């Protein structure tokens, strides 16, 4: 069952965030994931959106998403994102087959 990594980020240090982006692909390519969307200006139908970027990544399953997120390579890279932004990050399992 597919699993989605969803991040809503408020980026306040672009230079530090670029360090995260510069290392992202080399870490990410080792895992069964696909970047579905990166959006800085989503269409808001309801409510407020107090972020500057939305990221959606699909993984083949939850275990693969967790393997990527908790890997030592990603955790090291993640420090740049944490230093550059704040946000909400979720894992959502695809239940469309239920």
Buried (B, 14 or more C-beta within 10 A) or exposed (E): EBBBBBBBBEBEEEEBBEBBEEBBEEBBEEBBBEEEEEEEEEEEEEEEEEBBBBBBBBBBBBEBBBBBBEBEBBEEBBEBBEEBBEBEEEBBEBEEEE
